[in-house]
Amino acid sequence: MPLWLGRFENLVSLELSSNLLYGSVPYALRNLTSLTHLSLSNNTLISLLLWLGELKSLVYLVLSENNFTSVEDDFLSSTLSNLCHLEVFDLSESNCQGFAFKNKGTLSSCNSYALEYMSLSDNEFVGLFSSWLGQFKNLKYLDLRSNSFSGPIPFFYWKFDKIDNILNGSIPQSLAKLVNLQNLDLSSNYFSGEISQNLGQLKSLQGPDLSYNYLQGTLNDLINSWPQLMSLMSLDLSYNQIIGSIPESLQDKMPKLHSLFLHDNLINGSLPISLGKLESLYSFDVSNNKLSSEIPSTIWNLSSLEWLHLNNNKFQGKLPSSLTNMKELTLLDLG
């Protein structure tokens, strides 16, 4: 990058994404103190330096899709402390390694009400969460998925949208306080114990993904303890240790359901006849369980069904001719 670029001290927006930049973040940018928008995404930059925090007018900073194998200590906390107007910070998919939250104390309060969006996803960060993230009062979206963070989650993290690391323990009862929560993704962690019945108080919840954990409990007790989930459109409990049968009350509790993933659990019994009343259902997977008996004929009346996985169970009986009425079906697995 040419050194003369640093002479444009009044420059407010600089878009350098999707080029062939490599090495450290160009030092010439240090003089551009009027910048409010800076994007260096989709390059091959390898080094992040603390002086980025000197660009104190920044509102929008996107550094995603690089190869930052060299990051100065406390870069994250230092940058967020100094950039008092920063609203968007994206460091996703950049091969960052080590401890993201090395600073365990508090940050400067100047950015407490500015930051709204932060993504550190798809890196190789490790370590425990830091309490200072709770300082950002207006943070609406925090994406930490696909890293190796570990340990329990502080309460304030439950107001954020995506958390996907090596989290353990029980799903906190305090989730019930997030009454406006619509999407909850806790997949691919080490959560254990029974699923909190308090989730049933989240009237706005549409698509919880709790897959790939070690959650236990009976499906019947769980669904019957969720009286308020009338808005639920998708439910993924796959790859857990759920037992029991699928209750007939499923249709009454979740009438808008269009995707139900219960595969790779310990569910037994027969499929409920009421499944045939889920008129919006287009994806249903109960493969790799212990289900038995005949497949209820009502399932073959689900004209909207596109994906049907019933394989690796102990079903009996013959397939009816009404199967041909399922015009939208693109995948049927009965093996």
C-alpha positions, -999 to +999 in steps of 0.1 A: +000+000+000+015+034-009+027+056+019+010+087+004-024+073+014-016+084+049-017+120+038-055+121+034-061+132+070-097+142+062-106+108+047-137+094+065-143+061+047-118+036+033-129+003+016-100-020+009-117-054+011-112-082-014-077-072-025-043-088-023-031-070+008-007-090+029+016-086+060+007-062+088-022-038+087-007-009+066+011+016+089+001+044+065-034+042+079-023+054+113-025+090+102-061+087+090-076+099+123-108+112+107-118+077+094-152+065+105-155+035+082-126+011+076-129-023+059-099-046+053-118-078+049-110-107+026-072-101+023-042-120+036-031-097+064-013-115+092-006-089+119-029-068+141-013-039+160-025-018+189-022+015+170-056+007+153-071+019+186-057+054+178-083+058+150-107+072+175-134+083+150-141+048+138-177+037+138-173+007+115-143-016+116-143-048+096-112-070+096-128-104+088-115-131+064-078-125+069-050-146+084-041-128+116-016-153+131+001-124+150-021-103+173-006-080+199-015-088+235-048-073+247-056-061+212-093-067+216-097-050+250-074-021+241-091-014+208-126-015+223-115+008+251-101+034+229-127+035+201-155+053+219-178+056+188-174+021+174-207+004+166-197-025+144-166-047+149-160-078+128-129-100+133-145-133+121-129-160+100-094-146+105-074-175+120-069-155+152-054-176+180-048-175+218-068-157+245-093-132+232-103-120+267-069-117+283-079-085+302-102-097+330-109-063+345-131-035+332-127-014+301-130+023+296-167+032+298-166+055+268-180+028+245-206+014+268-236+026+247-220+026+212-211-010+203-241-028+187-225-056+167-194-078+173-183-110+157-153-131+166-166-163+150-147-189+132-113-183+148-092-203+172-097-182+204-095-201+237-100-194+274-128-182+296-153-154+289-145-120+303-170-100+324-161-067+306-183-077+277-212-070+300-203-033+299-217-029+263-253-019+271-265-017+235-248-048+222-275-066+202-255-092+183-225-111+197-212-140+176-186-162+193-193-195+175-167-219+162-140-211+187-127-230+217-140-208+246-148-228+277-164-226+311-197-214+324-216-185+307-222-152+327-259-142+328-256-112+305-244-134+276-280-148+273-292-116+256-270-123+226-278-142+195-250-168+188-229-187+213-212-219+201-181-231+218-171-256+246-197-244+271-207-267+299-231-271+328-269-267+328-288-243+306-295-215+331-330-209+345-324-172+339-330-176+302-367-172+310-361-134+315-354-129+278-390-126+269-384-112+234-358-138+224-367-153+190-336-174+181-314-194+204-285-214+192-266-234+219-256-262+196-222-280+196-214-276+233-212-297+265-245-287+281-259-315+303-289-322+325-325-317+318-336-289+295-350-260+315-388-259+316-385-222+318-379-221+281-416-226+277-421-190+290-403-175+259-434-167+240-415-153+210-391-182+206-392-195+170-362-217+164-341-231+193-312-252+183-299-274+212-283-301+191-249-318+198-250-316+236-255-340+264-290-330+274-313-355+290-349-359+301-381-372+286-396-356+255-431-359+268-423-340+300-404-314+281-430-306+255-459-306+280-439-282+302-437-256+274-473-242+273-464-209+256-444-219+225-472-213+200-448-193+178-422-221+175-414-230+139-383-251+143-369-273+170-336-291+170-328-315+198-307-339+177-276-356+191-285-355+227-297-382+252-334-375+251-356-405+261-393-413+261-420-411+234-432-382+212-464-370+229-497-367+211-499-331+224-471-320+201-495-306+175-514-286+202-483-272+217-464-263+185-490-259+157-467-237+135-439-262+135-422-266+101-389-284+111-385-310+138-351-327+143-350-354+170-325-378+154-297-395+173-314-397+207-329-425+227-366-419+218-389-449+219-425-458+215-446-451+183-450-420+163-481-400+174-511-399+151-513-361+157-482-356+136-505-356+106-521-323+118-489-304+115-498-290+081-468-267+078-442-294+085-417-298+057-387-314+075-390-343+100-361-364+112-363-390+139-336-413+125-313-433+148-337-437+177-356-467+192-390-460+177-412-490+168-447-501+157-463-490+124-458-456+109-492-438+113-511-433+081-516-396+089-480-389+081-486-397+045-512-369+043-486-342+050-486-327+015-460-301+025-434-326+037-401-324+018-376-343+040-386-374+059-359-394+078-372-425+097-342-447+092-325-468+118-355-475+140-377-506+143-408-496+124-431-523+110-458-527+084-462-518+047-459-485+029-494-473+017-502-462-018-511-428-004-473-421-002-477-410-038-497-380-027-467-364-011-459-343-041-433-321-024-412-350-010-376-348-022-359-371+004-373-402+020-350-424+041-365-456+056-334-477+057 
